[in-house]
Structure formats: structure tokens, C-alpha cells
């Protein structure tokens, strides 16, 4: 099938709703485009949306579905979301295959644009093949890996992620900074620091991860 639009046109449409193409890959005769928050400015758009203030569960997931579904329709594709399942769409594998995300020294995905703040709000599966750009150099190849020593309790390092230790730290006075400003490991990444993500958004996600 002939592509009705270019990757640049789809990216422009995504950015108009404060999303961006975080990766692209071919699967058979399809193209999969991964969508993440377009920064700076994502938090202002989401926090003023009706989903953010209606008190119902999963506001960001609901916002993502409302915004991404029309993009899929506009370009003749299907919208896919990390929260839908089981079976769940393989977002982690797609990210690695896209050539724009890699395993970091602390095992989390690191992205060429978002660093360790990388997250995916959804994906577009398009029934045609788009021309894909060359992939960038992994950022960790020239980094001193401050992420490996940033966690104050060693819950997240090159050996993996001790979730129980992380939760225990967030319950302490010393863990308040992580809870209100976001994971120190993610924030210390040099690429993360250029991404433009606000502390308010990190606090939102940390509250979902660790309700108090």
C-alpha cells in the first residue's frame, strides 16, 4: 500500500497535540510509530485537559487514548496502548528495535531525546511502509554513567531494580525529593536534563507508582 503521508507529516500532526515520534520500525508490511510526550509543553497541555481534573482513574491513559485514536484514524492506521492487555503490545521490544532506545547502565531504557525519562503514550500501526531515518548513536557510549550511583539507597543500579527497597525509601523523609521531583537516577542522566520534563509531571507518575 502506498503511504498516504510521510513520517514528517505524521510527526507534525503528533506534535500539534504535544506528542512526538519516539521511534519507528517496520513489522512485515506495517510501520509502527511509538509516541511519547513532546517537550517542553506536554505537562501544560495534559494538566489542562478534562481527564486531568475529573477525578476518574487513569487520567493520562484516558487522555492518551482520546488524543491518539484520531491520529490513527487520520493516517489510516490502528492505535495501540501500553495499558491494553493482556496480551500487551511489546513496547519495550519495539523501542529497542527502533534504534532510538537502548538498555542503559541501570538496565532501564534510555532514549536519544528523552534520556531516562522516556515513556510511551501509545503507538500507531500503519498498514504501509514509511521511509525511516538513520538511527542515532546511543548516548551512553560517551557518558560517564552518573545514573549508576545516583540512587541514595542503591535500589537501582547496574545489578537491576530492587522495587521493595525503592518503595521503602520513598516512605522516609530522605525519600521526599524522589517522590516529589522524580527518580534521581532518571533525572541525573545528561540526556534527561535536556528533555524539558517538569517536576510536576514526575511527581504525578511517582504518586501513581507509590500512593501515599
Backbone as a ProteinNet text record, in pm:
[ID]
protein_1_A
[PRIMARY]
XXXXXXXXXXXXXXXXXXXXXXXXXXXXXXXXXXXXXXXXXXXXXXXXXXXXXXXXXXXXXXXXXXXXXXXXXXXXXXXXXXXXXXXXXXXXXXXXXXXXXXXXXXXXXXXXXXXXXXXXXXXXXXXXXXXXXXXXXXXXXXXXXXXXXXXXXXXXXXXXXXXXXXXXXXXXXXXXXXXXXXXXXXXXXXXXXXXXXXXXXXXXXXXXXXXX
[TERTIARY]
84.8	0	88.8	55	129.8	102.5	206.7	190.2	116.7	7.6	-66.5	-1.7	101.8	169.1	313	394.7	534.9	551.8	666.6	696.9	698.4	747.8	750	610.6	517.6	379.7	312.6	338.2	278.6	340.6	470.6	536.3	478.5	456.5	399.5	260.7	179.3	44.7	50.5	145.2	160.2	204.3	298.3	347.6	239.8	143.3	33.3	-53.2	-49.4	-123.5	-25.8	95.9	200.8	253.4	257.1	322.3	432.3	520.4	627.9	654.7	711.9	750.3	882.1	877.1	992.8	1065.8	1014.7	1078.6	989.4	1049.8	974.4	1042.4	963.1	1017.8	920	971.4	888.3	860.5	736.5	697	618.9	683.9	619.8	592.3	466.8	427	376.6	389.3	339.9	455.1	420.2	511.7	452.3	532.3	490.5	562.8	484.4	540.5	510.9	613.8	599.2	585.4	487.4	458.7	487.3	559.2	587.6	561.6	571.2	545.2	640.8	585.9	666	696	823.9	868.2	953.1	949.8	870.5	725	637.6	498.6	397	442.5	345.6	260.7	324.3	251.7	143.9	170.4	71.4	-51.8	-31.1	-143.5	-223.2	-153.4	-225.7	-296.7	-230.1	-288.4	-408.7	-425.3	-543.8	-654.2	-629.4	-728.6	-835.1	-955.3	-1062.1	-1027.1	-950.9	-915.4	-832.5	-753.7	-665.3	-740.9	-862.8	-935	-1068	-1101	-1235.1	-1241.5	-1125.6	-1124	-1137	-1151.7	-1164	-1024.9	-1018.5	-887.5	-816.7	-686.1	-600.9	-617.8	-603.5	-628.2	-535.5	-406.7	-315.8	-339.8	-373.1	-406.7	-531.3	-629.4	-752.5	-726.8	-644.9	-608.4	-535.4	-443.7	-366.7	-458.1	-554.2	-645.1	-730.8	-775.2	-858.1	-779.6	-653.2	-572.2	-512.4	-470.4	-400.5	-495.3	-613.9	-708.9	-738	-760.8	-782.6	-660	-539.7	-420.6	-417	-449.8	-453.2	-555	-670.7	-774.8	-731.3	-667.4	-624.3	-527.8	-441.6	-338.8	-365.5	-489.7	-530.7	-473.4	-444.3	-383.6	-465.4	-399.8	-461.2	-383.8	-454.2	-390.3	-368.2	-250.5	-214.5	-162.6	-187.1	-152.6	-86	13	82.3	-8.6	-116.2	-204.3	-307.6	-319.9	-421.4	-368	-439	-398.3	-453.9	-416.4	-332	-406.6	-334.7	-189.9	-151.6	-33.5	14.7	103.9	91	177	322.2	416.7	558.7	632.1	591.5	651.2	801.2	843.9	987.1	1066.2	1019.9	1089.2	1086.3	971.1	961.7	1062.1	1071.9	1163.7	1307	1347.7	1483.2	1503.5	1402.4	1413.5	1413.9	1358.5	1351.1	1486.9	1584.8	1716.9	1727.4	1625.9	1630.9	1623	1624.1	1624.6	1713.8	1782.9	1880.6	1873.5	1931.6	1942.6	2052.4	2017.7	2113.8	2199	2302.5	2383	2303.5	2184	2099.9	1983.4	1993.8	1900.8	1774.1	1736.7	1620.5	1647.3	1540.7	1556.6	1606.5	1697.7	1741.2	1714.2	1662.7	1618.4	1707.4	1725.9	1816.6	1766.4	1635.3	1579.7	1535.9	1474.1	1417.2	1507.1	1616.6	1703.5	1631.4	1653.7	1587.4	1445.5	1398.7	1259.3	1169.8	1222	1144	1017.2	907.5	780.9	703.7	616.6	538.5	390.4	325.9	182.8	98.7	158.1	84.8	165.7	104.1	170.9	68.5	116.5	35.9	88.4	0.8	37.3	-25	59.3	14.9	33.7	-66.1	-59	18	132.3	219.3	357.8	454.3	592.2	633.7	673.2	727.6	879.2	936.1	1081.2	1126.7	1222	1267	1404	1427.8	1556.9	1666.9	1789.2	1902.6	1892.4	1939.9	1930.9	2052.3	2033.4	2143	2237.3	2345.6	2441.2	2387.6	2395	2348.9	2419.5	2345.2	2408.9	2501.5	2479.9	2561.1	2703.7	2730.1	2864.9	2967.2	2921	3012.9	2979.4	2907.9	2861.6	2939.1	2959.7	3029.9	2938	2811.3	2713	2689	2653.6	2619.2	2494.5	2415.2	2294.2	2326.5	2445.5	2478.4	2495.3	2524.9	2548.8	2451.3	2348.4	2258.6	2156.3	2117.2	2015.2	2072.8	2011.6	2067.9	2065.5	1985.4	1979.6	2020	2070.9	2117.5	2009.5	1887.6	1777.7	1781.9	1847.8	1853.4	1997.4	2057.9	2196.9	2218.4	2341.8	2370.9	2328.5	2297.4	2255.3	2105.1	2031	1886.6	1813.2	1686.2	1599.4	1535.6	1569.9	1511.3	1387.9	1272.7	1149.9	1110.7	1123.8	1086.3	1171.8	1300.7	1388.7	1353.2	1316.1	1274.9	1149.9	1049.1	926	955.1	1041.2	1074.5	1141.4	1227.6	1295.2	1194.8	1098.9	1000.4	911.9	904.8	826.8	902.5	1028.9	1109.6	1118.6	1165.3	1187.5	1291.4	1393.4	1500.8	1451	1343.9	1292.1	1195.3	1171.1	1072	1112.6	1241.8	1287.5	1257	1279.5	1248.3	1098.6	1019.1	874.5	816.1	868.9	809	873.3	997.9	1066.9	1101.6	1083.2	1113.1	1237.9	1250.8	1363.5	1495.8	1585.5	1714.9	1799.9	1783.8	1858.6	1818.2	1690.1	1641.4	1681.4	1673.4	1696	1842.2	1935.6	2077.4	2132.9	2060.6	2103.8	2122.2	2236.9	2258.9	2155.4	2107.8	2005.2	1872.5	1840.1	1717.3	1714.1	1829.6	1836.5	1812.8	1822.9	1797.2	1655.9	1578.7	1449.1	1338.3	1343.7	1241.9	1123.8	1136	1026.4	1019.9	898	878.1	868.3	907.2	899.3	755.6	659.7	518.5	475.7	525.4	490.1	554.3	679.9	746.5	674.6	628.9	553.5	425.5	357.4	235.5	262.5	368.7	399.5	446.4	520.8	567.1	450.6	350.2	231.6	157.1	153.4	88.8	167.9	301.8	388	386.3	379.4	389.3	280.6	156.3	48.6	76.7	47.4	68.6	-63.6
-119.4	0	125	219.6	344.2	429.3	480.8	562.3	691.6	723	846.4	969.6	949.8	1062.3	1022.6	1120.8	1095.9	1092.4	1043.2	1043.7	1186.5	1279.2	1419.5	1475.7	1440.6	1489.1	1431	1303.4	1239.9	1298.2	1321.3	1381.9	1520.4	1598.9	1733	1725.6	1630	1614.3	1571	1483.4	1439.3	1555	1634.2	1746.4	1851.9	1859.2	1954.4	1921.3	1795	1756.4	1723.3	1774.7	1766.1	1624.6	1548.5	1418.4	1423.4	1323.9	1319.4	1174.1	1152.7	1017.8	983.8	885.7	844.5	724.9	674.5	560.9	509	443	387.5	260.2	164.3	37.7	-26.2	-116.6	-194.1	-331.1	-372.7	-509.4	-566.7	-654.6	-705.1	-590.6	-577.3	-469.9	-346.5	-345.1	-234	-148	-25.2	62.6	89	75.7	106	232.7	331.5	456.4	467.2	485.2	498.7	645.9	677.4	816.4	843.1	952.2	993.5	1141.7	1192.6	1334	1426.6	1526	1626.8	1739	1755.9	1856.3	1963.5	2082.7	2124.7	2150.8	2144	2180.7	2072.5	1945.3	1836.4	1851.1	1882.2	1883.7	1991.3	2106.1	2213.8	2170.2	2098.4	2052	1945.6	1847.6	1742.1	1794.3	1876.1	1919.9	2010.5	2067.4	2148.8	2069.5	1942.4	1857.2	1811.9	1779.7	1735.8	1611.1	1519.4	1395.7	1423.4	1529.7	1559.2	1606.7	1656.3	1712.4	1649.3	1538.1	1481.3	1381.8	1348.9	1260.1	1113.1	1076.5	935.6	872.2	739	671.9	689.1	672.4	665.1	783.1	905	1021.1	1030.2	997.8	1012.2	904.7	784.8	679.9	718.6	775.4	814.4	931.2	1026.7	1137.4	1083.6	991.8	936.9	870.9	794.8	727.8	828.1	930.2	1030.5	1105	1130.6	1209.7	1124.8	1004.1	921.9	853.7	816.4	749.5	831.1	963	1040.5	1045.4	1041.8	1037	908.6	797.6	670.2	675	729.3	739.3	831.2	942.1	1038.6	976.4	886.7	830.7	684.6	639.4	508.1	391.8	412.9	307.2	267.1	197.6	148.7	204	247.2	296.8	181.5	176.4	74.3	143.4	79.4	144.1	45.1	92.5	2.7	-58.2	10.9	-36.5	-138	-159.4	-251.7	-394.4	-483.3	-623.3	-691.3	-816.7	-896.4	-946.5	-978.8	-964.7	-817.5	-781.9	-644.5	-626.3	-512.5	-481.9	-471.5	-516.3	-524	-390.8	-292	-159.5	-161.2	-239.2	-244.5	-296.7	-405.2	-462.3	-366.1	-303.4	-207.2	-93.7	-45.3	65.1	26.4	-93.8	-139.5	-157.3	-210.9	-234.3	-104.6	2	128.7	194.4	153.4	212.8	348.7	384.4	512.1	493.4	371	341.2	220.4	222.1	118.5	85.9	-25.6	-57.7	26.9	101	188.4	108	169.5	100.1	57.8	118	77.1	-10	-62.8	-157.1	-91.8	29	97.6	139.2	158	211.8	355.3	388.7	527	564.1	684.9	730.2	843.9	854.3	956.6	1098.3	1117.1	1250.8	1270.1	1168.6	1181.5	1125.9	1061.2	1003.7	896.4	899.1	802.4	845.1	959.4	999.6	940.3	853.9	802.1	730.3	761.4	691.5	693.2	596.8	585.4	596.5	692.1	712.7	625	574.3	487.5	466.1	401.5	374.3	376.3	402.9	392.5	275.5	181.5	76.1	114.5	139.7	186.5	75.4	48.2	-65	-31.7	32	64.8	94.7	96.2	117	261.5	327.7	462.7	456	556.3	569.2	610.8	537.3	563.2	630.4	721.2	791.7	703.5	747	678.3	689	588.1	587.5	658.1	724.3	797.4	706.2	763.4	691.8	682.4	567.2	555.6	655.4	730.3	833.7	778	655.6	600.6	569.8	569.2	536	643.4	764.6	873.8	932.2	858.8	908.5	841.7	914.3	860.1	780.9	766.4	684.9	730.1	858	900.8	830.5	773	701	583.4	525.1	404.9	431.2	554.4	585.7	690.2	725.8	833.8	792.5	665.5	623.4	625.9	699.7	712.8	584.1	488	361.7	242.5	269.6	161.7	70.8	121.6	38.2	17	107.8	99	121.8	15.6	23.7	-79.6	-104.8	-197.6	-340.6	-373.8	-509.8	-530.3	-423.2	-435.8	-337.8	-364.5	-272	-343.1	-298.6	-352.5	-268.2	-310.9	-232.7	-213.8	-317.5	-307.9	-204.5	-201.2	-103.6	38.5	53.9	185	233.7	149.7	188	224.1	146.7	174.2	310.4	345.1	475	588.7	570.8	675.8	704.3	611.8	631.9	712.5	743.8	815	963.4	1040.8	1183.9	1206.6	1122.7	1137	1106.8	1031.1	994.6	1094.9	1204.3	1301.6	1364.6	1389.4	1451.2	1361.8	1232.1	1138.8	1137.3	1144.1	1134.6	1258.6	1375.6	1499.3	1551	1512	1564.1	1456.8	1332.4	1223.6	1148.1	1029.4	940.7	1010.8	1010.9	1075.4	1008	879.3	807	855.4	869.4	916.3	1062.1	1143.4	1286.5	1321.7	1238	1270.7	1241	1165.2	1133.9	1263.9	1285.7	1410.6	1435.7	1330.4	1349.5	1386.9	1325.8	1361.7	1510.2	1565.3	1704.6	1802.4	1756.8	1843.8	1827	1738	1699.7	1800.4	1867.8	1967.3	1915.7	1798.1	1744.7	1818.6	1856.4	1930.7	1837.1	1889.8	1811.8	1772.5	1856.7	1825.4	1696.3	1674.5	1551.1	1430.7	1446.8	1336.9	1304	1407	1384.8	1307.7	1341.6	1270.9	1120.8	1087.8	946.8	877	948.5	887.1	858.8	946.7	921	797.3	777.9	658.8	532.3	544.7	432.6	403	510.6	496.8	581.6	535	613.6	631.4	750.8	777.3	799.5
0	0	0	-83.2	-89.7	34	93.2	213.7	180.7	253.8	228.2	288.2	368.8	434	461.2	485.9	519.3	670.5	714.3	856.9	910	830.6	872.9	893.3	805.7	819.3	943.2	969.5	1088	1215.2	1212.7	1327.9	1356.4	1253.6	1270.7	1331.9	1287.1	1342.6	1488.4	1521.1	1660.3	1749.2	1700.8	1780.7	1803.1	1714.1	1729.7	1850.3	1896.7	2017.3	2130.4	2120	2222.4	2241.8	2132	2129.1	2024.4	2028.2	1930.6	1894.2	1776.9	1736.6	1805	1893.2	1972.8	1912.4	1801.5	1737	1626.6	1529.3	1417.6	1370.5	1328.9	1281.1	1184.7	1105	1013.6	1075.5	1065.6	1102.2	986.1	910.5	790.4	694.5	655.7	564.2	638.1	770.2	851.8	902.8	939.3	1012	1149.5	1252.5	1389.2	1433.6	1476.4	1527.1	1676	1756.7	1901.1	1937	2018.8	2053.6	2200.9	2227.6	2364.5	2382	2503.4	2530.3	2455.6	2391.1	2321.1	2419.9	2450.7	2547.1	2479.7	2536.8	2653.6	2616.1	2715.6	2697.3	2720.3	2730.7	2744.7	2870.5	2982.8	3109.2	3111.3	3052.4	3048.4	2970.3	2860.7	2779.9	2854.9	2910.9	2981.9	3105.5	3184.2	3311.8	3293.1	3173.5	3146.7	3076.8	3049.2	2982.1	3080.6	3033.1	3123.3	3202.2	3142.6	3212.7	3338	3336	3448.6	3571.4	3552.4	3666.1	3697.2	3629.8	3651.1	3766.3	3826.2	3942.1	3910	3784.9	3746.6	3737.5	3745.9	3742	3608.1	3611.3	3492.7	3397.7	3448.6	3362.1	3242	3259.3	3145.7	3040.5	3084.1	2987.8	2908.2	2975.9	2906.3	2811.8	2854.3	2765.5	2642.1	2663.1	2552.2	2449.5	2496.8	2403.3	2327.4	2395.9	2328.2	2221.6	2245.9	2153.3	2041.3	2073.1	1974.5	1877.3	1922.9	1833.5	1707.1	1717.4	1594.3	1502.5	1560.1	1476.9	1395.2	1459.3	1388.1	1274.4	1302.4	1200.3	1086.3	1120.4	1019.8	918.8	966.6	879.1	841.9	863.5	816.2	892.5	1021.2	1099.9	1220.9	1312.1	1434.8	1553.7	1657.2	1779.2	1876.2	1935	2033	2158.4	2275.4	2401.6	2497.4	2575.5	2668.5	2774.1	2808.3	2915.6	2868.8	2739.6	2688.5	2688.1	2754.5	2757.9	2881.7	2902.3	2814.8	2690.3	2584.6	2569.1	2550.5	2599.6	2591.3	2468.3	2405.9	2291.4	2337.8	2257.3	2300.1	2287.1	2364.7	2352.8	2380.5	2479.1	2511.7	2392.2	2333	2217	2098.8	2076.8	1967.4	1986.3	2110.1	2136.8	2102.5	2141.3	2112	1961.1	1894	1750.6	1670.9	1727.6	1654.8	1637.9	1718.4	1710.1	1775.4	1855.4	1926.6	2078.2	2125.1	2268.2	2291.7	2404.9	2435.8	2584.8	2622.7	2764.6	2825.4	2930.5	2997.2	3095.9	3154.2	3255.9	3378.9	3400.9	3514.2	3466.9	3346	3283	3227.9	3274.1	3219.2	3074.6	2998.4	2864.4	2870.8	2782.1	2763.7	2618.6	2598	2466.4	2417.8	2287.8	2235.8	2261.8	2278.8	2302.5	2447.1	2506.2	2640.5	2749.5	2713.6	2814.5	2896.2	3028.1	3116.7	3153.1	3101.7	3119.9	3011.2	2929.5	2817.9	2866.1	2800.7	2824.9	2694.5	2679.2	2556.7	2589.7	2526.8	2548.6	2457.8	2352.1	2260.8	2134.6	2037.6	1909.8	1798.1	1678.9	1558.1	1475.8	1443	1346.5	1213.1	1115.3	984.5	881.3	798	704.1	575.9	591.5	478.3	534.4	447.4	488.7	464.9	572.5	563.2	548.2	484.6	483	622.6	678.2	814	812	904.8	909.1	965.9	947.3	1009.3	1160.6	1230.2	1375.7	1436.7	1550.9	1614.4	1693	1738.1	1821.7	1963.8	2028.7	2167.2	2258.3	2339.5	2422.2	2529.4	2572.7	2681	2638.3	2507.9	2462.2	2499.6	2523.9	2560.7	2697.4	2779.4	2908.9	3021.9	3131.2	3248.1	3340.7	3302.8	3374.9	3518.7	3540.8	3676.6	3729.3	3641.1	3683	3774.6	3760.1	3837	3985.9	4022.8	4164	4218.2	4141.1	4181.8	4286.1	4289.2	4385.5	4526.9	4619.4	4754.3	4835.1	4796.6	4871.5	4785.6	4666.2	4580.1	4527.7	4518.6	4470.6	4320.2	4250.8	4104.9	4061.2	4011.1	3967.6	3858.2	3825.2	3717.4	3743.8	3869.2	3903.2	3888.9	3859	3845.6	3934.4	3957.2	4028.3	4147.3	4267.7	4390.1	4422.7	4374.2	4387	4533	4614.2	4755.2	4828.3	4799.3	4862.8	4818.8	4693.8	4643	4715.8	4726.9	4796.7	4942.5	5006.9	5147.3	5161.3	5068.4	5072.5	5052.7	4964.6	4938.1	5058.9	5152.5	5274.6	5380.6	5354.1	5453.2	5419.7	5517.7	5496.6	5387.8	5387.5	5288.9	5147.1	5135.7	5004.5	4944.9	5016.5	4969.3	4836.5	4818.5	4693.6	4574.4	4590.5	4481.8	4453.5	4558.9	4543.8	4477.7	4510.7	4461.3	4333	4305.2	4187.9	4086.2	4123.1	4031	4069.3	4014.5	4043.1	4014.4	4114.2	4098.1	3991.1	3976.1	3873.3	3734.4	3713.3	3583.1	3558.5	3663.2	3644.2	3622.6	3671.6	3660.7	3521.1	3442.8	3306.1	3227.1	3163.6	3088.8	2979.7	2914.2	2811.6	2876.5	2988.1	3060.8	3091.7	3127.3	3169.6	3054.5	2931.6	2816.2	2761.2	2820.2	2763.4	2792.7	2906.5	2938.8	3018	3077.4	3158	3291.3	3332.3	3456.3	3576.2	3692.9	3816	3847.4	3809.5	3837	3768	3647.4	3578.5	3646.3	3687.6	3757.1	3887.5	3959.1	4082.6	4054.3	3947	3907.2	3889.7	3819.1	3795	3922.4	4007	4131	4224.9	4226.8	4309.4	4260.5	4128.3	4075.2	4111.6	4110.1	4144.3	4294.4	4374.8	4520.6	4587.4	4587.7	4651.5	4799.5	4850.8	4993.9	5065.8
[MASK]
++++++++++++++++++++++++++++++++++++++++++++++++++++++++++++++++++++++++++++++++++++++++++++++++++++++++++++++++++++++++++++++++++++++++++++++++++++++++++++++++++++++++++++++++++++++++++++++++++++++++++++++++++++

